[in-house]
Amino acid sequence: MFKWVNLFNPYDLYSKNSISLGWQKLKLYYKDLVAKYLPTTIKL
């Protein structure tokens, strides 16, 4: 498992930053990603 964690390490940006960006600043970024890559409804 350590191999995969080590490979993912460069992409883990937010936990390494000493300044917390807060949810409100990140909300628009993630909202746009969700709208781009996920359907508006999920079929169960």
C-alpha positions in Angstrom: 0.0 0.0 0.0 2.9 2.4 0.7 3.9 2.3 -3.0 0.4 3.8 -4.0 0.4 6.3 -1.2 3.9 7.4 -2.2 2.8 7.8 -5.8 -0.2 9.8 -4.8 1.9 12.1 -2.6 2.7 14.8 -5.2 -1.1 15.3 -5.9 -2.0 15.8 -2.2 -1.9 19.6 -2.2 -4.2 20.8 0.5 -2.9 18.8 3.5 0.6 20.0 3.0 -0.3 23.7 2.9 0.1 25.5 6.2 -2.7 28.0 5.1 -6.2 26.6 5.2 -8.1 27.8 2.1 -11.5 27.1 3.6 -14.5 25.6 2.0 -16.0 28.8 0.6 -12.9 29.5 -1.5 -12.7 25.9 -2.8 -16.5 25.5 -3.3 -16.6 27.1 -6.8 -13.7 25.0 -8.0 -15.2 21.7 -6.9 -18.7 22.7 -8.0 -17.4 23.3 -11.5 -15.6 19.9 -11.5 -18.7 18.1 -10.3 -20.8 19.8 -13.0 -18.2 18.9 -15.7 -17.6 15.3 -14.9 -20.7 14.0 -13.1 -24.3 13.7 -14.4 -27.0 15.9 -12.9 -28.9 12.8 -11.8 -27.7 9.4 -10.7 -29.7 6.4 -11.8 -30.1 3.9 -8.9 
